[in-house]
């Protein structure tokens, strides 16, 4: 299946945003709309079936369990300058699979510096209490040290980004183009 989005983000900090996030996020709805339209036009629906795409609207879990759905959602978030939450969630999913203590500690520090600490390059939106809990967990990192932050971030995506995605021109255009190819 052809790639649906540009090369994957470097989730470990080599390709981090450097500009002022608030400035980037305030570029306006018209830029997002133009970006969604261009993204939808550029995406290929080869290999996507309408049934799978319709299932994405069942839940965020269903969307993220689809490799293609997750990539399209990631492209949507990137177009809105809000992809750090999904990026953090994905990094945490990979982090939970680490077995070696040294590697676990090293990755935990990278995740903390990239996403959790105040003024991090890809800082996620979590409360002070959770940030301090993670700081405490960093003394002896385990596969669960980011679990509370991951839950918060998932909740934010589920309540905010995911509903916007379902209403976006990107998703609607993909649905329409897929349903048209089914009827042809």
C-alpha positions in Angstrom: 0.0 0.0 0.0 1.4 3.4 -0.8 2.5 5.7 2.0 -0.3 8.0 3.2 1.7 10.5 5.0 5.2 11.9 4.7 8.0 10.0 6.4 7.2 9.1 10.0 8.1 11.6 12.7 11.3 11.0 14.6 9.7 10.2 17.9 13.0 10.4 19.8 13.8 14.0 19.4 16.0 14.5 16.4 13.3 16.3 14.4 11.6 18.3 17.1 9.6 21.5 16.5 11.7 24.5 17.3 9.3 27.4 16.7 6.8 29.0 19.1 3.9 26.5 19.3 1.3 29.1 20.1 2.3 31.2 17.1 2.1 28.1 14.9 -1.3 27.0 16.4 -2.8 30.4 15.8 -2.3 30.5 12.0 -6.0 30.4 11.6 -8.8 28.0 10.6 -8.5 28.8 6.9 -4.9 27.5 6.7 -6.0 24.3 8.5 -8.9 23.9 6.1 -6.6 24.4 3.1 -4.2 21.9 4.5 -6.9 19.3 5.2 -8.1 19.7 1.6 -4.6 19.3 0.1 -3.9 16.4 2.4 -7.0 14.6 1.5 -6.3 15.2 -2.2 -2.8 13.8 -1.8 -3.8 10.7 0.1 -4.3 7.6 -1.8 -7.3 5.4 -0.8 -5.8 2.3 -2.5 -6.1 -0.6 -0.1 -8.6 1.3 2.2 -12.0 -0.1 2.4 -15.1 2.0 3.3 -16.0 -0.4 6.1 -12.7 0.1 7.8 -12.8 3.9 7.5 -16.4 3.9 8.9 -15.2 1.9 11.9 -12.7 4.6 12.7 -15.7 6.7 13.9 -16.6 4.0 16.5 -13.9 5.1 18.9 -10.4 6.5 19.1 -9.2 3.0 20.1 -10.5 1.7 16.8 -8.9 4.5 14.8 -5.5 3.9 16.5 -5.7 0.1 16.1 -5.8 0.7 12.3 -2.3 1.3 11.0 -3.7 3.4 8.2 -6.2 5.2 10.5 -3.4 6.1 12.9 -1.3 7.5 10.1 -4.1 9.6 8.7 -5.0 10.8 12.2 -1.3 11.7 12.7 -1.4 13.7 9.5 -4.5 15.5 10.6 -2.9 16.4 14.0 0.2 17.6 12.3 -1.8 19.9 10.0 -3.3 21.4 13.2 0.1 21.7 14.9 -1.1 19.4 17.7 0.6 16.1 17.0 2.7 16.0 20.2 -0.1 14.2 22.1 -0.3 11.3 19.7 3.5 11.2 19.3 3.8 11.0 23.1 1.1 8.3 23.3 2.9 6.2 20.6 6.3 6.6 22.3 4.8 5.4 25.6 3.3 2.4 23.9 6.8 1.5 22.6 8.4 2.3 25.9 6.2 -0.2 27.7 7.8 -3.0 25.6 11.3 -2.3 26.7 12.8 -5.2 28.8 16.4 -4.0 29.5 16.9 -1.7 32.6 19.6 0.5 31.0 17.6 1.0 27.9 14.5 1.7 29.9 16.3 4.4 31.9 17.8 6.0 28.9 14.5 6.1 27.0 12.6 7.4 30.1 15.0 10.4 30.3 14.5 11.1 26.5 10.8 11.0 26.9 10.8 13.2 30.0 13.1 15.8 28.3 11.1 15.8 25.0 7.5 15.7 26.3 7.1 16.1 30.1 9.5 18.6 31.6 8.3 22.2 31.6 9.2 24.0 28.4 10.0 20.6 26.7 10.3 20.9 22.9 7.1 18.8 22.4 5.6 19.5 25.8 2.3 17.7 26.5 -0.6 19.3 28.4 -0.6 17.6 31.8 -1.3 19.0 35.2 1.5 19.8 37.7 0.6 16.9 40.0 1.1 14.4 37.2 4.3 16.1 36.1 5.7 15.8 39.6 4.6 12.1 39.8 6.6 11.4 36.7 9.6 13.3 38.0 9.4 11.1 41.1 9.0 7.9 39.0 12.1 8.9 37.0 14.3 8.1 40.1 13.7 4.4 39.4 12.1 4.2 35.9 9.8 1.4 35.1 7.5 0.6 32.2 4.6 2.3 34.1 6.3 5.6 34.9 4.4 7.5 32.2 1.0 5.7 32.5 -0.9 8.5 34.2 0.3 11.1 31.7 -0.5 8.7 28.9 -4.1 8.3 30.2 -4.5 12.1 30.4 -3.2 12.6 26.9 -5.4 9.9 25.5 -8.4 11.5 27.2 -7.5 14.9 25.7 -7.3 13.4 22.2 -10.5 11.5 22.7 -12.5 14.6 23.8 -10.8 17.2 21.5 -8.8 16.1 18.6 -10.7 12.9 17.7 -14.1 14.6 17.3 -12.5 17.4 15.2 -10.9 14.7 13.0 -14.2 13.0 12.4 -15.7 16.4 11.3 -12.6 17.4 9.2 -12.5 17.9 5.5 -9.7 15.3 5.5 -11.8 12.5 6.9 -14.9 13.4 4.9 -13.0 13.6 1.7 -11.4 10.2 2.3 -14.8 8.7 3.0 -16.3 10.2 -0.1 -13.4 9.2 -2.3 -13.5 5.6 -0.9 -17.3 5.4 -1.3 -17.1 6.7 -4.9 -14.5 4.0 -5.8 -16.8 1.3 -4.3 -19.8 2.5 -6.4 -17.8 2.7 -9.7 
